[in-house]
Amino acid sequence: MLRPSDITTCRTHGRRPGCGAPIRWTTSEAGKPFAVDADPHPEGNTAIMRDAGGVLRSRRVSDARPLQPWERLMMPHAATCKSQEPRRPQVPPPAAQPRAGALYARPPSVEQETNHA
């Protein structure tokens, strides 16, 4: 069922560099491309099988739909990819800004008058 010709490498996708690990591209139940690690994994959560047209299909394994004898249990590549980084760079929070008017101190005489009033 699994062919060596199915294996490719994790390459640059968009702005993210690829990790270079061997992967297999499958088609999810929603019809979208879905990458899994190249080798079966006992702790995976994705079942793959080859359909009658020769396409690797993937689906999520659940209690309601357990792994079938003709399927292989695989790990989604997103769970193991070494190049997975946050989509947005971590930006430190802005420095505390002085409140309005705090940059200009009142003359001492004005502060004393307001405190006595």
N, C-alpha and C positions, 0 to 999 in steps of 0.2 A: 504494500500500500504506500509506504513512504519511499520515495525515489531520491537518489542523490542529486538528480537534476532539479529537484524542487528547492534545493538549498541555495540561498544567496547570502549576501552580507548586509548588515545594518549600515546604510549609507546616509550621507547628509540628506536631511529632509527639511526643506525650508531654511530656516536660520540655524537649526540645530545640527551640530556635527554628528555623524554616525559613530557608533562604538566599534564597528567592524566585526561584531560577533555573527556567527552563522545563524540565519533565521529561515523560516518558511512563510511565504505569504499565503493566506487563506482568504476565503470569502465568507463573511459572517452571514447569519440568518437574515440580517437587514440588507445584504448585498454589498456591504462595504469591505474594502481591503482590511485585513487584520493580520498582524505579524505575531508569530509564535516562535519560541526558541526551536532550534533545529531538531533537538532530541526529545523523546518522551520524558516526562518528569512526573514522579509519583505524587508530588504535592501540587501539581497544576490544577487548574479549574476549567480548562477548555478542552472539549472533545473535538478531534478532527477526523474526517473520513474523506475518501475520494468518491465523488458521485459518478454516475454512469457516463458523464461527459469527460471525466478525467480531471475535474476541478476539485481542489482541496476545499472542503467546506468546514466551517468551525461553528461551534455553539457552546454556550455556557452549560456546565454540568451542575445539576441540582438534585435535591432529594426526589423531586417530582419527575425528573428526567435523568436518571443515572447513566453512567458510562455503559455503552453497549459493546458486545464482544468484537464487533467490526471497527470500533473506534479506538483511537490512541489518545491518552491523556497528555496534554501539553501545557506548558507554562506560557502565558502571554509575554511577549518580549518586553512590553512596557514595564513589567514588574522586575526585570533583570537588567535592562539597558543601562550601561555605565554613563551614557551621555545625557540621561534625563536630568534636566535642570528646570528650575522654575521658568515659566514663559516670560515673566517680567523680571528684570534685574531687581535685586533687593536694594531699595533706596532707603537710606537712613531717614528717620523722621525729621521734619524741619526743626531748626533750633527755636527755642522759645522766643517769641517776639515780645518786646516791651509793649505794654498797653498804651493806647493812644494818649498822648500828652506827657508820658513819662520821660520822654527825651529832653523835655524842656522843664527844668526845675523852676518853681516860683521863687521870686525874690524873697528873702527871709522876712521882710516886713509884711508881705501879703500872707505868708503862712501863719505868722503870729496873729494877725487880725482875724483870720478864719477860725483859728483854734479858740479864740476868746469869745466869739459870737455865739 
